[in-house]
């Protein structure tokens, strides 16, 4: 027969849904600014999945001449 566990397991640490997803957009990029507006709107609606997607797109959006490769 299997013996029951009698001690608690350590707590699970979850990420903040918007914690590391506050990537800074490039100020003169229309695409980045549109994504920031989408992210802010999603956060107001508490749609954290949509906010995370917008932040990921901001972080991966290529900009030539600014240290990123297209």
PQR file of N, CA, C, O and H, with PARSE charges and radii, in Angstrom:
ATOM      1  N   UNK A   1       0.837  -1.176   0.000 -0.4000 1.5000
ATOM      2  CA  UNK A   1       0.000   0.000   0.000 -0.0000 2.0000
ATOM      3  C   UNK A   1       0.890   1.251   0.000  0.5500 1.7000
ATOM      4  O   UNK A   1       1.947   1.278   0.632 -0.5500 1.4000
ATOM      5  N   UNK A   2       0.449   2.260  -0.707 -0.4000 1.5000
ATOM      6  CA  UNK A   2       1.217   3.499  -0.809 -0.0000 2.0000
ATOM      7  C   UNK A   2       0.979   4.355   0.435  0.5500 1.7000
ATOM      8  O   UNK A   2      -0.155   4.523   0.884 -0.5500 1.4000
ATOM      9  H   UNK A   2      -0.409   2.238  -1.220  0.4000 1.0000
ATOM     10  N   UNK A   3       2.063   4.886   0.975 -0.4000 1.5000
ATOM     11  CA  UNK A   3       1.948   5.722   2.162 -0.0000 2.0000
ATOM     12  C   UNK A   3       1.614   7.159   1.750  0.5500 1.7000
ATOM     13  O   UNK A   3       2.158   7.666   0.769 -0.5500 1.4000
ATOM     14  H   UNK A   3       2.984   4.749   0.610  0.4000 1.0000
ATOM     15  N   UNK A   4       0.740   7.797   2.483 -0.4000 1.5000
ATOM     16  CA  UNK A   4       0.339   9.180   2.176 -0.0000 2.0000
ATOM     17  C   UNK A   4       1.435  10.156   2.556  0.5500 1.7000
ATOM     18  O   UNK A   4       2.186   9.946   3.509 -0.5500 1.4000
ATOM     19  H   UNK A   4       0.299   7.385   3.280  0.4000 1.0000
ATOM     20  N   UNK A   5       1.503  11.212   1.794 -0.4000 1.5000
ATOM     21  CA  UNK A   5       2.460  12.265   2.097 -0.0000 2.0000
ATOM     22  C   UNK A   5       1.940  13.066   3.277  0.5500 1.7000
ATOM     23  O   UNK A   5       0.777  13.467   3.293 -0.5500 1.4000
ATOM     24  H   UNK A   5       0.893  11.382   1.020  0.4000 1.0000
ATOM     25  N   UNK A   6       2.777  13.296   4.247 -0.4000 1.5000
ATOM     26  CA  UNK A   6       2.343  13.976   5.472 -0.0000 2.0000
ATOM     27  C   UNK A   6       2.939  15.378   5.639  0.5500 1.7000
ATOM     28  O   UNK A   6       2.681  16.048   6.639 -0.5500 1.4000
ATOM     29  H   UNK A   6       3.722  12.970   4.235  0.4000 1.0000
ATOM     30  N   UNK A   7       3.719  15.810   4.681 -0.4000 1.5000
ATOM     31  CA  UNK A   7       4.277  17.163   4.753 -0.0000 2.0000
ATOM     32  C   UNK A   7       3.799  17.961   3.552  0.5500 1.7000
ATOM     33  O   UNK A   7       3.414  17.402   2.525 -0.5500 1.4000
ATOM     34  H   UNK A   7       3.929  15.266   3.868  0.4000 1.0000
ATOM     35  N   UNK A   8       3.831  19.266   3.702 -0.4000 1.5000
ATOM     36  CA  UNK A   8       3.425  20.144   2.609 -0.0000 2.0000
ATOM     37  C   UNK A   8       4.564  20.305   1.608  0.5500 1.7000
ATOM     38  O   UNK A   8       5.740  20.319   1.971 -0.5500 1.4000
ATOM     39  H   UNK A   8       4.144  19.720   4.537  0.4000 1.0000
ATOM     40  N   UNK A   9       4.196  20.419   0.390 -0.4000 1.5000
ATOM     41  CA  UNK A   9       5.195  20.691  -0.638 -0.0000 2.0000
ATOM     42  C   UNK A   9       5.467  22.197  -0.656  0.5500 1.7000
ATOM     43  O   UNK A   9       4.640  22.977  -0.183 -0.5500 1.4000
ATOM     44  H   UNK A   9       3.241  20.407   0.096  0.4000 1.0000
ATOM     45  N   UNK A  10       6.604  22.609  -1.190 -0.4000 1.5000
ATOM     46  CA  UNK A  10       6.895  24.050  -1.249 -0.0000 2.0000
ATOM     47  C   UNK A  10       5.865  24.770  -2.121  0.5500 1.7000
ATOM     48  O   UNK A  10       5.266  24.154  -3.003 -0.5500 1.4000
ATOM     49  H   UNK A  10       7.276  21.975  -1.574  0.4000 1.0000
ATOM     50  N   UNK A  11       5.653  26.067  -1.883 -0.4000 1.5000
ATOM     51  CA  UNK A  11       4.669  26.804  -2.676 -0.0000 2.0000
ATOM     52  C   UNK A  11       5.112  26.965  -4.124  0.5500 1.7000
ATOM     53  O   UNK A  11       6.304  26.961  -4.432 -0.5500 1.4000
ATOM     54  H   UNK A  11       6.139  26.567  -1.166  0.4000 1.0000
ATOM     55  N   UNK A  12       4.148  27.103  -4.985 -0.4000 1.5000
ATOM     56  CA  UNK A  12       4.406  27.360  -6.392 -0.0000 2.0000
ATOM     57  C   UNK A  12       4.479  28.868  -6.583  0.5500 1.7000
ATOM     58  O   UNK A  12       3.608  29.598  -6.110 -0.5500 1.4000
ATOM     59  H   UNK A  12       3.180  27.105  -4.735  0.4000 1.0000
ATOM     60  N   UNK A  13       5.507  29.333  -7.268 -0.4000 1.5000
ATOM     61  CA  UNK A  13       5.663  30.766  -7.517 -0.0000 2.0000
ATOM     62  C   UNK A  13       5.254  31.060  -8.952  0.5500 1.7000
ATOM     63  O   UNK A  13       5.894  30.590  -9.893 -0.5500 1.4000
ATOM     64  H   UNK A  13       6.214  28.740  -7.652  0.4000 1.0000
ATOM     65  N   UNK A  14       4.213  31.818  -9.117 -0.4000 1.5000
ATOM     66  CA  UNK A  14       3.717  32.171 -10.435 -0.0000 2.0000
ATOM     67  C   UNK A  14       4.250  33.533 -10.847  0.5500 1.7000
ATOM     68  O   UNK A  14       4.496  34.399 -10.008 -0.5500 1.4000
ATOM     69  H   UNK A  14       3.693  32.199  -8.353  0.4000 1.0000
ATOM     70  N   UNK A  15       4.422  33.709 -12.144 -0.4000 1.5000
ATOM     71  CA  UNK A  15       4.876  34.992 -12.657 -0.0000 2.0000
ATOM     72  C   UNK A  15       3.744  36.009 -12.594  0.5500 1.7000
ATOM     73  O   UNK A  15       2.569  35.661 -12.703 -0.5500 1.4000
ATOM     74  H   UNK A  15       4.222  33.006 -12.826  0.4000 1.0000
ATOM     75  N   UNK A  16       4.115  37.250 -12.420 -0.4000 1.5000
ATOM     76  CA  UNK A  16       3.166  38.339 -12.564 -0.0000 2.0000
ATOM     77  C   UNK A  16       2.750  38.368 -14.032  0.5500 1.7000
ATOM     78  O   UNK A  16       3.620  38.372 -14.903 -0.5500 1.4000
ATOM     79  H   UNK A  16       5.070  37.532 -12.332  0.4000 1.0000
ATOM     80  N   UNK A  17       1.441  38.387 -14.341 -0.4000 1.5000
ATOM     81  CA  UNK A  17       1.030  38.317 -15.734 -0.0000 2.0000
ATOM     82  C   UNK A  17       1.573  39.455 -16.599  0.5500 1.7000
ATOM     83  O   UNK A  17       1.677  39.312 -17.818 -0.5500 1.4000
ATOM     84  H   UNK A  17       0.734  38.384 -13.634  0.4000 1.0000
ATOM     85  N   UNK A  18       1.913  40.563 -15.985 -0.4000 1.5000
ATOM     86  CA  UNK A  18       2.455  41.681 -16.764 -0.0000 2.0000
ATOM     87  C   UNK A  18       3.856  42.052 -16.298  0.5500 1.7000
ATOM     88  O   UNK A  18       4.402  43.060 -16.745 -0.5500 1.4000
ATOM     89  H   UNK A  18       1.829  40.679 -14.995  0.4000 1.0000
ATOM     90  N   UNK A  19       4.438  41.274 -15.427 -0.4000 1.5000
ATOM     91  CA  UNK A  19       5.722  41.619 -14.827 -0.0000 2.0000
ATOM     92  C   UNK A  19       6.826  41.913 -15.799  0.5500 1.7000
ATOM     93  O   UNK A  19       7.253  43.063 -15.910 -0.5500 1.4000
ATOM     94  H   UNK A  19       3.994  40.454 -15.064  0.4000 1.0000
ATOM     95  N   UNK A  20       7.309  40.912 -16.512 -0.4000 1.5000
ATOM     96  CA  UNK A  20       8.432  41.098 -17.419 -0.0000 2.0000
ATOM     97  C   UNK A  20       7.957  41.489 -18.811  0.5500 1.7000
ATOM     98  O   UNK A  20       8.738  41.474 -19.763 -0.5500 1.4000
ATOM     99  H   UNK A  20       6.962  39.979 -16.421  0.4000 1.0000
ATOM    100  N   UNK A  21       6.710  41.831 -18.929 -0.4000 1.5000
ATOM    101  CA  UNK A  21       6.160  42.127 -20.243 -0.0000 2.0000
ATOM    102  C   UNK A  21       5.971  43.616 -20.460  0.5500 1.7000
ATOM    103  O   UNK A  21       5.111  44.025 -21.240 -0.5500 1.4000
ATOM    104  H   UNK A  21       6.076  41.843 -18.156  0.4000 1.0000
ATOM    105  N   UNK A  22       6.751  44.417 -19.791 -0.4000 1.5000
ATOM    106  CA  UNK A  22       6.683  45.869 -19.958 -0.0000 2.0000
ATOM    107  C   UNK A  22       7.826  46.346 -20.828  0.5500 1.7000
ATOM    108  O   UNK A  22       8.574  47.249 -20.453 -0.5500 1.4000
ATOM    109  H   UNK A  22       7.450  44.085 -19.158  0.4000 1.0000
ATOM    110  N   UNK A  23       7.952  45.740 -21.976 -0.4000 1.5000
ATOM    111  CA  UNK A  23       9.018  46.105 -22.891 -0.0000 2.0000
ATOM    112  C   UNK A  23       8.790  47.525 -23.394  0.5500 1.7000
ATOM    113  O   UNK A  23       7.662  47.931 -23.675 -0.5500 1.4000
ATOM    114  H   UNK A  23       7.344  45.006 -22.281  0.4000 1.0000
ATOM    115  N   UNK A  24       9.884  48.268 -23.500 -0.4000 1.5000
ATOM    116  CA  UNK A  24       9.796  49.647 -23.959 -0.0000 2.0000
ATOM    117  C   UNK A  24       9.707  49.687 -25.482  0.5500 1.7000
ATOM    118  O   UNK A  24      10.550  49.104 -26.164 -0.5500 1.4000
ATOM    119  H   UNK A  24      10.800  47.938 -23.271  0.4000 1.0000
ATOM    120  N   UNK A  25       8.705  50.362 -26.020 -0.4000 1.5000
ATOM    121  CA  UNK A  25       8.599  50.482 -27.470 -0.0000 2.0000
ATOM    122  C   UNK A  25       9.549  51.561 -27.986  0.5500 1.7000
ATOM    123  O   UNK A  25      10.025  52.400 -27.222 -0.5500 1.4000
ATOM    124  H   UNK A  25       8.020  50.835 -25.467  0.4000 1.0000
ATOM    125  N   UNK A  26       9.813  51.528 -29.271 -0.4000 1.5000
ATOM    126  CA  UNK A  26      10.592  52.585 -29.908 -0.0000 2.0000
ATOM    127  C   UNK A  26       9.647  53.763 -30.128  0.5500 1.7000
ATOM    128  O   UNK A  26       8.581  53.608 -30.724 -0.5500 1.4000
ATOM    129  H   UNK A  26       9.426  50.846 -29.891  0.4000 1.0000
ATOM    130  N   UNK A  27      10.041  54.937 -29.648 -0.4000 1.5000
ATOM    131  CA  UNK A  27       9.144  56.091 -29.599 -0.0000 2.0000
ATOM    132  C   UNK A  27       8.623  56.547 -30.961  0.5500 1.7000
ATOM    133  O   UNK A  27       7.477  56.986 -31.067 -0.5500 1.4000
ATOM    134  H   UNK A  27      10.907  55.064 -29.164  0.4000 1.0000
ATOM    135  N   UNK A  28       9.442  56.449 -31.994 -0.4000 1.5000
ATOM    136  CA  UNK A  28       9.006  56.962 -33.293 -0.0000 2.0000
ATOM    137  C   UNK A  28       8.456  55.866 -34.213  0.5500 1.7000
ATOM    138  O   UNK A  28       8.401  56.050 -35.429 -0.5500 1.4000
ATOM    139  H   UNK A  28      10.373  56.092 -31.908  0.4000 1.0000
ATOM    140  N   UNK A  29       8.053  54.734 -33.642 -0.4000 1.5000
ATOM    141  CA  UNK A  29       7.546  53.617 -34.442 -0.0000 2.0000
ATOM    142  C   UNK A  29       6.022  53.536 -34.291  0.5500 1.7000
ATOM    143  O   UNK A  29       5.508  53.322 -33.193 -0.5500 1.4000
ATOM    144  H   UNK A  29       8.098  54.584 -32.654  0.4000 1.0000
ATOM    145  N   UNK A  30       5.317  53.710 -35.397 -0.4000 1.5000
ATOM    146  CA  UNK A  30       3.850  53.660 -35.368 -0.0000 2.0000
ATOM    147  C   UNK A  30       3.328  52.284 -34.963  0.5500 1.7000
ATOM    148  O   UNK A  30       2.308  52.182 -34.282 -0.5500 1.4000
ATOM    149  H   UNK A  30       5.735  53.884 -36.289  0.4000 1.0000
ATOM    150  N   UNK A  31       4.021  51.230 -35.379 -0.4000 1.5000
ATOM    151  CA  UNK A  31       3.599  49.868 -35.025 -0.0000 2.0000
ATOM    152  C   UNK A  31       3.711  49.671 -33.515  0.5500 1.7000
ATOM    153  O   UNK A  31       2.791  49.147 -32.886 -0.5500 1.4000
ATOM    154  H   UNK A  31       4.849  51.313 -35.932  0.4000 1.0000
ATOM    155  N   UNK A  32       4.826  50.085 -32.939 -0.4000 1.5000
ATOM    156  CA  UNK A  32       5.008  49.956 -31.489 -0.0000 2.0000
ATOM    157  C   UNK A  32       3.951  50.748 -30.722  0.5500 1.7000
ATOM    158  O   UNK A  32       3.398  50.257 -29.738 -0.5500 1.4000
ATOM    159  H   UNK A  32       5.573  50.510 -33.450  0.4000 1.0000
ATOM    160  N   UNK A  33       3.673  51.961 -31.168 -0.4000 1.5000
ATOM    161  CA  UNK A  33       2.683  52.792 -30.478 -0.0000 2.0000
ATOM    162  C   UNK A  33       1.284  52.158 -30.550  0.5500 1.7000
ATOM    163  O   UNK A  33       0.528  52.219 -29.580 -0.5500 1.4000
ATOM    164  H   UNK A  33       4.122  52.359 -31.968  0.4000 1.0000
ATOM    165  N   UNK A  34       0.943  51.560 -31.682 -0.4000 1.5000
ATOM    166  CA  UNK A  34      -0.351  50.884 -31.808 -0.0000 2.0000
ATOM    167  C   UNK A  34      -0.407  49.676 -30.873  0.5500 1.7000
ATOM    168  O   UNK A  34      -1.444  49.411 -30.265 -0.5500 1.4000
ATOM    169  H   UNK A  34       1.557  51.511 -32.470  0.4000 1.0000
ATOM    170  N   UNK A  35       0.695  48.949 -30.756 -0.4000 1.5000
ATOM    171  CA  UNK A  35       0.733  47.794 -29.858 -0.0000 2.0000
ATOM    172  C   UNK A  35       0.652  48.223 -28.398  0.5500 1.7000
ATOM    173  O   UNK A  35       0.042  47.525 -27.587 -0.5500 1.4000
ATOM    174  H   UNK A  35       1.538  49.164 -31.250  0.4000 1.0000
ATOM    175  N   UNK A  36       1.251  49.352 -28.048 -0.4000 1.5000
ATOM    176  CA  UNK A  36       1.154  49.872 -26.678 -0.0000 2.0000
ATOM    177  C   UNK A  36      -0.303  50.209 -26.353  0.5500 1.7000
ATOM    178  O   UNK A  36      -0.787  49.919 -25.259 -0.5500 1.4000
ATOM    179  H   UNK A  36       1.747  49.919 -28.707  0.4000 1.0000
ATOM    180  N   UNK A  37      -0.989  50.820 -27.309 -0.4000 1.5000
ATOM    181  CA  UNK A  37      -2.406  51.150 -27.079 -0.0000 2.0000
ATOM    182  C   UNK A  37      -3.227  49.870 -26.910  0.5500 1.7000
ATOM    183  O   UNK A  37      -4.112  49.811 -26.056 -0.5500 1.4000
ATOM    184  H   UNK A  37      -0.596  51.055 -28.198  0.4000 1.0000
ATOM    185  N   UNK A  38      -2.941  48.852 -27.714 -0.4000 1.5000
ATOM    186  CA  UNK A  38      -3.638  47.574 -27.571 -0.0000 2.0000
ATOM    187  C   UNK A  38      -3.354  46.951 -26.213  0.5500 1.7000
ATOM    188  O   UNK A  38      -4.264  46.440 -25.560 -0.5500 1.4000
ATOM    189  H   UNK A  38      -2.223  48.900 -28.407  0.4000 1.0000
ATOM    190  N   UNK A  39      -2.081  46.991 -25.780 -0.4000 1.5000
ATOM    191  CA  UNK A  39      -1.700  46.415 -24.489 -0.0000 2.0000
ATOM    192  C   UNK A  39      -2.392  47.143 -23.340  0.5500 1.7000
ATOM    193  O   UNK A  39      -2.911  46.506 -22.423 -0.5500 1.4000
ATOM    194  H   UNK A  39      -1.342  47.406 -26.310  0.4000 1.0000
ATOM    195  N   UNK A  40      -2.400  48.473 -23.387 -0.4000 1.5000
ATOM    196  CA  UNK A  40      -3.035  49.248 -22.322 -0.0000 2.0000
ATOM    197  C   UNK A  40      -4.538  48.991 -22.260  0.5500 1.7000
ATOM    198  O   UNK A  40      -5.114  48.872 -21.179 -0.5500 1.4000
ATOM    199  H   UNK A  40      -1.978  48.990 -24.131  0.4000 1.0000
ATOM    200  N   UNK A  41      -5.161  48.909 -23.425 -0.4000 1.5000
ATOM    201  CA  UNK A  41      -6.594  48.618 -23.480 -0.0000 2.0000
ATOM    202  C   UNK A  41      -6.891  47.228 -22.917  0.5500 1.7000
ATOM    203  O   UNK A  41      -7.862  47.044 -22.183 -0.5500 1.4000
ATOM    204  H   UNK A  41      -4.694  49.005 -24.303  0.4000 1.0000
ATOM    205  N   UNK A  42      -6.059  46.261 -23.262 -0.4000 1.5000
ATOM    206  CA  UNK A  42      -6.251  44.893 -22.755 -0.0000 2.0000
ATOM    207  C   UNK A  42      -6.094  44.851 -21.239  0.5500 1.7000
ATOM    208  O   UNK A  42      -6.851  44.162 -20.554 -0.5500 1.4000
ATOM    209  H   UNK A  42      -5.270  46.410 -23.859  0.4000 1.0000
ATOM    210  N   UNK A  43      -5.119  45.581 -20.714 -0.4000 1.5000
ATOM    211  CA  UNK A  43      -4.931  45.610 -19.248 -0.0000 2.0000
ATOM    212  C   UNK A  43      -6.132  46.246 -18.555  0.5500 1.7000
ATOM    213  O   UNK A  43      -6.536  45.799 -17.481 -0.5500 1.4000
ATOM    214  H   UNK A  43      -4.504  46.141 -21.270  0.4000 1.0000
ATOM    215  N   UNK A  44      -6.703  47.280 -19.159 -0.4000 1.5000
ATOM    216  CA  UNK A  44      -7.896  47.909 -18.565 -0.0000 2.0000
ATOM    217  C   UNK A  44      -9.061  46.931 -18.521  0.5500 1.7000
ATOM    218  O   UNK A  44      -9.869  46.961 -17.592 -0.5500 1.4000
ATOM    219  H   UNK A  44      -6.376  47.642 -20.031  0.4000 1.0000
ATOM    220  N   UNK A  45      -9.146  46.057 -19.536 -0.4000 1.5000
ATOM    221  CA  UNK A  45     -10.212  45.046 -19.587 -0.0000 2.0000
ATOM    222  C   UNK A  45      -9.869  43.815 -18.751  0.5500 1.7000
ATOM    223  O   UNK A  45     -10.674  42.893 -18.624 -0.5500 1.4000
ATOM    224  H   UNK A  45      -8.490  46.033 -20.290  0.4000 1.0000
ATOM    225  N   UNK A  46      -8.659  43.813 -18.180 -0.4000 1.5000
ATOM    226  CA  UNK A  46      -8.127  42.678 -17.418 -0.0000 2.0000
ATOM    227  C   UNK A  46      -7.991  41.432 -18.291  0.5500 1.7000
ATOM    228  O   UNK A  46      -8.152  40.304 -17.825 -0.5500 1.4000
ATOM    229  H   UNK A  46      -8.005  44.562 -18.282  0.4000 1.0000
ATOM    230  N   UNK A  47      -7.695  41.663 -19.555 -0.4000 1.5000
ATOM    231  CA  UNK A  47      -7.438  40.591 -20.509 -0.0000 2.0000
ATOM    232  C   UNK A  47      -5.922  40.434 -20.599  0.5500 1.7000
ATOM    233  O   UNK A  47      -5.287  40.933 -21.528 -0.5500 1.4000
ATOM    234  H   UNK A  47      -7.565  42.579 -19.934  0.4000 1.0000
ATOM    235  N   UNK A  48      -5.354  39.733 -19.619 -0.4000 1.5000
ATOM    236  CA  UNK A  48      -3.911  39.650 -19.499 -0.0000 2.0000
ATOM    237  C   UNK A  48      -3.273  38.818 -20.606  0.5500 1.7000
ATOM    238  O   UNK A  48      -2.094  39.005 -20.908 -0.5500 1.4000
ATOM    239  H   UNK A  48      -5.870  39.328 -18.864  0.4000 1.0000
ATOM    240  N   UNK A  49      -4.013  37.918 -21.205 -0.4000 1.5000
ATOM    241  CA  UNK A  49      -3.481  37.151 -22.325 -0.0000 2.0000
ATOM    242  C   UNK A  49      -3.236  38.075 -23.520  0.5500 1.7000
ATOM    243  O   UNK A  49      -2.190  38.000 -24.164 -0.5500 1.4000
ATOM    244  H   UNK A  49      -4.971  37.767 -20.959  0.4000 1.0000
ATOM    245  N   UNK A  50      -4.193  38.935 -23.807 -0.4000 1.5000
ATOM    246  CA  UNK A  50      -4.039  39.879 -24.918 -0.0000 2.0000
ATOM    247  C   UNK A  50      -2.923  40.877 -24.616  0.5500 1.7000
ATOM    248  O   UNK A  50      -2.183  41.264 -25.521 -0.5500 1.4000
ATOM    249  H   UNK A  50      -5.043  38.995 -23.284  0.4000 1.0000
ATOM    250  N   UNK A  51      -2.791  41.295 -23.366 -0.4000 1.5000
ATOM    251  CA  UNK A  51      -1.718  42.216 -22.985 -0.0000 2.0000
ATOM    252  C   UNK A  51      -0.358  41.549 -23.165  0.5500 1.7000
ATOM    253  O   UNK A  51       0.590  42.185 -23.624 -0.5500 1.4000
ATOM    254  H   UNK A  51      -3.392  40.981 -22.631  0.4000 1.0000
ATOM    255  N   UNK A  52      -0.262  40.286 -22.810 -0.4000 1.5000
ATOM    256  CA  UNK A  52       0.995  39.554 -22.962 -0.0000 2.0000
ATOM    257  C   UNK A  52       1.356  39.396 -24.436  0.5500 1.7000
ATOM    258  O   UNK A  52       2.523  39.517 -24.810 -0.5500 1.4000
ATOM    259  H   UNK A  52      -1.033  39.770 -22.437  0.4000 1.0000
ATOM    260  N   UNK A  53       0.365  39.128 -25.263 -0.4000 1.5000
ATOM    261  CA  UNK A  53       0.617  38.989 -26.700 -0.0000 2.0000
ATOM    262  C   UNK A  53       1.123  40.309 -27.281  0.5500 1.7000
ATOM    263  O   UNK A  53       2.079  40.323 -28.056 -0.5500 1.4000
ATOM    264  H   UNK A  53      -0.583  39.030 -24.959  0.4000 1.0000
ATOM    265  N   UNK A  54       0.482  41.413 -26.908 -0.4000 1.5000
ATOM    266  CA  UNK A  54       0.917  42.724 -27.401 -0.0000 2.0000
ATOM    267  C   UNK A  54       2.334  43.037 -26.934  0.5500 1.7000
ATOM    268  O   UNK A  54       3.133  43.569 -27.704 -0.5500 1.4000
ATOM    269  H   UNK A  54      -0.295  41.401 -26.279  0.4000 1.0000
ATOM    270  N   UNK A  55       2.653  42.714 -25.682 -0.4000 1.5000
ATOM    271  CA  UNK A  55       4.000  42.964 -25.168 -0.0000 2.0000
ATOM    272  C   UNK A  55       5.032  42.118 -25.883  0.5500 1.7000
ATOM    273  O   UNK A  55       6.135  42.585 -26.165 -0.5500 1.4000
ATOM    274  H   UNK A  55       2.004  42.282 -25.057  0.4000 1.0000
ATOM    275  N   UNK A  56       4.684  40.878 -26.178 -0.4000 1.5000
ATOM    276  CA  UNK A  56       5.597  40.006 -26.909 -0.0000 2.0000
ATOM    277  C   UNK A  56       5.848  40.548 -28.307  0.5500 1.7000
ATOM    278  O   UNK A  56       6.973  40.504 -28.804 -0.5500 1.4000
ATOM    279  H   UNK A  56       3.787  40.498 -25.950  0.4000 1.0000
ATOM    280  N   UNK A  57       4.805  41.056 -28.935 -0.4000 1.5000
ATOM    281  CA  UNK A  57       4.975  41.635 -30.272 -0.0000 2.0000
ATOM    282  C   UNK A  57       5.837  42.893 -30.224  0.5500 1.7000
ATOM    283  O   UNK A  57       6.636  43.129 -31.130 -0.5500 1.4000
ATOM    284  H   UNK A  57       3.891  41.092 -28.531  0.4000 1.0000
ATOM    285  N   UNK A  58       5.683  43.702 -29.179 -0.4000 1.5000
ATOM    286  CA  UNK A  58       6.538  44.886 -29.026 -0.0000 2.0000
ATOM    287  C   UNK A  58       7.990  44.454 -28.893  0.5500 1.7000
ATOM    288  O   UNK A  58       8.876  45.026 -29.528 -0.5500 1.4000
ATOM    289  H   UNK A  58       5.034  43.510 -28.443  0.4000 1.0000
ATOM    290  N   UNK A  59       8.230  43.443 -28.066 -0.4000 1.5000
ATOM    291  CA  UNK A  59       9.599  42.990 -27.818 -0.0000 2.0000
ATOM    292  C   UNK A  59      10.237  42.368 -29.056  0.5500 1.7000
ATOM    293  O   UNK A  59      11.452  42.458 -29.234 -0.5500 1.4000
ATOM    294  H   UNK A  59       7.510  42.978 -27.550  0.4000 1.0000
ATOM    295  N   UNK A  60       9.440  41.744 -29.908 -0.4000 1.5000
ATOM    296  CA  UNK A  60      10.019  41.055 -31.057 -0.0000 2.0000
ATOM    297  C   UNK A  60       9.911  41.859 -32.348  0.5500 1.7000
ATOM    298  O   UNK A  60      10.345  41.392 -33.401 -0.5500 1.4000
ATOM    299  H   UNK A  60       8.453  41.671 -29.763  0.4000 1.0000
ATOM    300  N   UNK A  61       9.336  43.068 -32.283 -0.4000 1.5000
ATOM    301  CA  UNK A  61       9.186  43.892 -33.476 -0.0000 2.0000
ATOM    302  C   UNK A  61      10.563  44.400 -33.908  0.5500 1.7000
ATOM    303  O   UNK A  61      11.247  45.052 -33.119 -0.5500 1.4000
ATOM    304  H   UNK A  61       8.984  43.447 -31.427  0.4000 1.0000
ATOM    305  N   UNK A  62      10.980  44.115 -35.143 -0.4000 1.5000
ATOM    306  CA  UNK A  62      12.323  44.508 -35.578 -0.0000 2.0000
ATOM    307  C   UNK A  62      12.417  45.994 -35.911  0.5500 1.7000
ATOM    308  O   UNK A  62      11.493  46.580 -36.474 -0.5500 1.4000
ATOM    309  H   UNK A  62      10.424  43.586 -35.784  0.4000 1.0000
ATOM    310  N   UNK A  63      13.533  46.577 -35.556 -0.4000 1.5000
ATOM    311  CA  UNK A  63      13.828  47.968 -35.892 -0.0000 2.0000
ATOM    312  C   UNK A  63      15.238  48.014 -36.447  0.5500 1.7000
ATOM    313  O   UNK A  63      16.189  47.641 -35.759 -0.5500 1.4000
ATOM    314  H   UNK A  63      14.283  46.101 -35.098  0.4000 1.0000
ATOM    315  N   UNK A  64      15.380  48.455 -37.652 -0.4000 1.5000
ATOM    316  CA  UNK A  64      16.718  48.553 -38.246 -0.0000 2.0000
ATOM    317  C   UNK A  64      17.392  49.816 -37.755  0.5500 1.7000
ATOM    318  O   UNK A  64      16.742  50.844 -37.564 -0.5500 1.4000
ATOM    319  H   UNK A  64      14.608  48.758 -38.210  0.4000 1.0000
ATOM    320  N   UNK A  65      18.687  49.738 -37.552 -0.4000 1.5000
ATOM    321  CA  UNK A  65      19.447  50.906 -37.145 -0.0000 2.0000
ATOM    322  C   UNK A  65      19.355  51.225 -35.663  0.5500 1.7000
ATOM    323  O   UNK A  65      19.874  52.253 -35.230 -0.5500 1.4000
ATOM    324  H   UNK A  65      19.215  48.902 -37.706  0.4000 1.0000
ATOM    325  N   UNK A  66      18.717  50.385 -34.882 -0.4000 1.5000
ATOM    326  CA  UNK A  66      18.591  50.640 -33.439 -0.0000 2.0000
ATOM    327  C   UNK A  66      19.127  49.469 -32.635  0.5500 1.7000
ATOM    328  O   UNK A  66      18.659  49.209 -31.526 -0.5500 1.4000
ATOM    329  H   UNK A  66      18.295  49.549 -35.234  0.4000 1.0000
ATOM    330  N   UNK A  67      20.098  48.767 -33.180 -0.4000 1.5000
ATOM    331  CA  UNK A  67      20.690  47.674 -32.445 -0.0000 2.0000
ATOM    332  C   UNK A  67      19.938  46.359 -32.607  0.5500 1.7000
ATOM    333  O   UNK A  67      20.340  45.343 -32.039 -0.5500 1.4000
ATOM    334  H   UNK A  67      20.479  48.979 -34.081  0.4000 1.0000
ATOM    335  N   UNK A  68      18.864  46.367 -33.364 -0.4000 1.5000
ATOM    336  CA  UNK A  68      18.121  45.140 -33.620 -0.0000 2.0000
ATOM    337  C   UNK A  68      18.258  44.785 -35.089  0.5500 1.7000
ATOM    338  O   UNK A  68      18.392  45.660 -35.944 -0.5500 1.4000
ATOM    339  H   UNK A  68      18.537  47.192 -33.825  0.4000 1.0000
ATOM    340  N   UNK A  69      18.225  43.527 -35.363 -0.4000 1.5000
ATOM    341  CA  UNK A  69      18.281  43.098 -36.758 -0.0000 2.0000
ATOM    342  C   UNK A  69      16.877  42.834 -37.255  0.5500 1.7000
ATOM    343  O   UNK A  69      16.033  42.374 -36.487 -0.5500 1.4000
ATOM    344  H   UNK A  69      18.116  42.815 -34.668  0.4000 1.0000
ATOM    345  N   UNK A  70      16.607  43.107 -38.502 -0.4000 1.5000
ATOM    346  CA  UNK A  70      15.265  42.876 -39.044 -0.0000 2.0000
ATOM    347  C   UNK A  70      14.947  41.408 -39.175  0.5500 1.7000
ATOM    348  O   UNK A  70      13.855  41.050 -39.616 -0.5500 1.4000
ATOM    349  H   UNK A  70      17.293  43.481 -39.127  0.4000 1.0000
TER
END
